[in-house]
């Protein structure tokens, strides 16, 4: 079964629509989102509505958690906190309820899907885990495929017979070996931090073990202009469109 795994859309409707158009050609069996539908970007309401309309299963991200939790809001830096409050004012009650209802993780097909770190952290970054932490997770959790977001960067951790390897992921395909364990950071649809403006996501086929990393071009300058027009920090516009002035 083919599963498209998106993450960190961050209110970027243009990036989301470009990915959805790409998925129309690929026809996955299901689509999952690893949280942070909102934050930074100019169209949080439209993004949440689109995800709800398409019945895309989604887990809780730290930006969704901050909408209803003072503690979670405090986890964000100052600019992100201010942006979260501004974003909240743009969301309908229906969208706020949708965000509040999201689970912290989803599990199926020997895989775990979570925003930050398995088994259900919305805050911890994958890069914060040392080898001992990775080993502990592998030994205590039943799954062998762990899909995460949160860092906005494509990364792969491979565990085989106790050996741990960490590599970057790039566009293209690779085969996941059945008896090996993988932690896969799927990158970001709407707010990549790799200097490449494409919207990133992955397509996983659990039947043949293939993982395809997709990068989709979209008119990022339009989103950047909308970010500034919203009064959001210009740095958020430059992040997704480095040529933006």
Secondary structure, DSSP 8 states (H G I E B T S, - for coil): -EEEEE---TT-HHHHHHHHHHHHHH--SEEEE-S--SSSSS-HHHHHHHHHHTT-EEB--HHHHTTT-HHHHHHS-HHHHHHHHHHHTTS-HHHHHHHHT-BSEEEETTEEEESSBTTTBSS--GGG--HHHHHHHHHH-S-SEEEE-SS-SEEEEEEETTEEEEEE--SEEEE--TTSEEEEEE--SS---SS--SEEEEEEETTTTEEEEEEE---HHHHHHHHHHTT--HHHHHHH-TT--
